[in-house]
Amino acid sequence: MVETDVLIVGSGPAGTSAALFLSTLGIPNIMVTKYRWTANTPRAHITNQRTMEIFRDLGIEDQVLAEATPHHLIGDTVFCTSMAGEEIGRILA
Ligand SMILES: Cc1cc2nc3c(=O)[nH]c(=O)nc-3n(C[C@H](O)[C@H](O)[C@H](O)COP(=O)(O)OP(=O)(O)OC[C@H]3O[C@@H](n4cnc5c(N)ncnc54)[C@H](O)[C@@H]3O)c2cc1C
């Protein structure tokens, strides 16, 4: 028998954030998910400023930065008609 106050299904950004917020507040929770890791594909290349503020509030900013791709390696965002089609433009990500 497993008992918990909150059962979180899914370990994407929504589920993991919920688990971390609840744990930070001392609310018992269990997170279950379909795959052996957070998801079956990569989930983010770029995060916005507000997300980083939330990571800071949760005390994991340093861990996130340590795992992140350094900014100078991120490259450009390319706009094109298809993967092999005409390039319309690009901006520094
Ligand atoms: C390739 C790629 C690149 C992206 N890049 C960016 C980016 O750079 N910046 C950005 O902000 N956003 C990016 N996104 C979008 C971002 O990843 C999504 O908006 C975000 O993942 C949504 O979070 P979520 O928790 O709602 O859902 P998901 O991340 O889809 O999480 C759903 C979770 O539920 C689990 N699940 C599903 N079905 C079941 C089930 N039946 N039982 C149990 N568990 C289940 C899955 O395993 C997964 O863990 C990208 C997405 C992709 C695919």
Ligand as a Chemical Component Dictionary entry (heavy atoms), coordinates in Angstrom:
data_LIG
# 
_chem_comp.id                   LIG 
_chem_comp.type                 NON-POLYMER 
_chem_comp.pdbx_formal_charge   0 
_chem_comp.three_letter_code    LIG 
# 
loop_
_chem_comp_atom.comp_id 
_chem_comp_atom.atom_id 
_chem_comp_atom.alt_atom_id 
_chem_comp_atom.type_symbol 
_chem_comp_atom.charge 
_chem_comp_atom.model_Cartn_x 
_chem_comp_atom.model_Cartn_y 
_chem_comp_atom.model_Cartn_z 
_chem_comp_atom.pdbx_ordinal 
LIG C1  C1  C 0 12.299 18.565 -29.481 1  
LIG C2  C2  C 0 11.630 19.597 -28.606 2  
LIG C3  C3  C 0 12.294 20.777 -28.329 3  
LIG C4  C4  C 0 11.693 21.737 -27.508 4  
LIG N1  N1  N 0 12.393 22.860 -27.220 5  
LIG C5  C5  C 0 11.891 23.752 -26.359 6  
LIG C6  C6  C 0 12.662 24.877 -25.943 7  
LIG O1  O1  O 0 13.797 25.061 -26.361 8  
LIG N2  N2  N 0 12.115 25.722 -25.049 9  
LIG C7  C7  C 0 10.857 25.544 -24.539 10 
LIG O2  O2  O 0 10.415 26.351 -23.719 11 
LIG N3  N3  N 0 10.083 24.497 -24.927 12 
LIG C8  C8  C 0 10.578 23.604 -25.812 13 
LIG N4  N4  N 0 9.822  22.537 -26.187 14 
LIG C9  C9  C 0 8.451  22.443 -25.694 15 
LIG C10 C10 C 0 8.440  21.875 -24.288 16 
LIG O3  O3  O 0 9.276  20.718 -24.247 17 
LIG C11 C11 C 0 7.000  21.520 -23.891 18 
LIG O4  O4  O 0 6.213  22.697 -23.902 19 
LIG C12 C12 C 0 6.981  20.897 -22.508 20 
LIG O5  O5  O 0 7.744  19.706 -22.499 21 
LIG C13 C13 C 0 5.551  20.571 -22.056 22 
LIG O6  O6  O 0 5.658  20.089 -20.738 23 
LIG P1  P1  P 0 4.588  19.148 -20.110 24 
LIG O7  O7  O 0 5.111  18.761 -18.741 25 
LIG O8  O8  O 0 3.246  19.795 -20.175 26 
LIG O9  O9  O 0 4.475  17.874 -21.063 27 
LIG P2  P2  P 0 5.637  16.744 -21.507 28 
LIG O10 O10 O 0 6.979  17.376 -21.450 29 
LIG O11 O11 O 0 5.101  16.209 -22.763 30 
LIG O12 O12 O 0 5.522  15.722 -20.325 31 
LIG C14 C14 C 0 4.522  14.730 -20.294 32 
LIG C15 C15 C 0 5.011  13.630 -19.369 33 
LIG O13 O13 O 0 3.965  12.685 -19.207 34 
LIG C16 C16 C 0 4.477  11.373 -19.367 35 
LIG N5  N5  N 0 3.386  10.540 -19.828 36 
LIG C17 C17 C 0 2.717  10.605 -21.000 37 
LIG N6  N6  N 0 1.742  9.677  -21.034 38 
LIG C18 C18 C 0 1.795  9.047  -19.838 39 
LIG C19 C19 C 0 1.050  7.979  -19.269 40 
LIG N7  N7  N 0 0.033  7.396  -19.925 41 
LIG N8  N8  N 0 1.371  7.555  -18.036 42 
LIG C20 C20 C 0 2.386  8.135  -17.354 43 
LIG N9  N9  N 0 3.133  9.135  -17.836 44 
LIG C21 C21 C 0 2.831  9.587  -19.072 45 
LIG C22 C22 C 0 5.619  11.511 -20.369 46 
LIG O14 O14 O 0 6.542  10.472 -20.239 47 
LIG C23 C23 C 0 6.234  12.847 -19.910 48 
LIG O15 O15 O 0 7.141  12.641 -18.850 49 
LIG C24 C24 C 0 10.389 21.536 -27.013 50 
LIG C25 C25 C 0 9.719  20.328 -27.310 51 
LIG C26 C26 C 0 10.333 19.375 -28.077 52 
LIG C27 C27 C 0 9.615  18.069 -28.363 53 
# 
loop_
_chem_comp_bond.comp_id 
_chem_comp_bond.atom_id_1 
_chem_comp_bond.atom_id_2 
_chem_comp_bond.value_order 
_chem_comp_bond.pdbx_ordinal 
LIG C1  C2  SING 1  
LIG C2  C3  SING 2  
LIG C2  C26 DOUB 3  
LIG C3  C4  DOUB 4  
LIG C4  N1  SING 5  
LIG C4  C24 SING 6  
LIG N1  C5  DOUB 7  
LIG C5  C6  SING 8  
LIG C5  C8  SING 9  
LIG C6  O1  DOUB 10 
LIG C6  N2  SING 11 
LIG N2  C7  SING 12 
LIG C7  O2  DOUB 13 
LIG C7  N3  SING 14 
LIG N3  C8  DOUB 15 
LIG C8  N4  SING 16 
LIG N4  C9  SING 17 
LIG N4  C24 SING 18 
LIG C9  C10 SING 19 
LIG C10 O3  SING 20 
LIG C10 C11 SING 21 
LIG C11 O4  SING 22 
LIG C11 C12 SING 23 
LIG C12 O5  SING 24 
LIG C12 C13 SING 25 
LIG C13 O6  SING 26 
LIG O6  P1  SING 27 
LIG P1  O7  DOUB 28 
LIG P1  O8  SING 29 
LIG P1  O9  SING 30 
LIG O9  P2  SING 31 
LIG P2  O10 DOUB 32 
LIG P2  O11 SING 33 
LIG P2  O12 SING 34 
LIG O12 C14 SING 35 
LIG C14 C15 SING 36 
LIG C15 O13 SING 37 
LIG C15 C23 SING 38 
LIG O13 C16 SING 39 
LIG C16 N5  SING 40 
LIG C16 C22 SING 41 
LIG N5  C17 SING 42 
LIG N5  C21 SING 43 
LIG C17 N6  DOUB 44 
LIG N6  C18 SING 45 
LIG C18 C19 SING 46 
LIG C18 C21 DOUB 47 
LIG C19 N7  SING 48 
LIG C19 N8  DOUB 49 
LIG N8  C20 SING 50 
LIG C20 N9  DOUB 51 
LIG N9  C21 SING 52 
LIG C22 O14 SING 53 
LIG C22 C23 SING 54 
LIG C23 O15 SING 55 
LIG C24 C25 DOUB 56 
LIG C25 C26 SING 57 
LIG C26 C27 SING 58 
# 
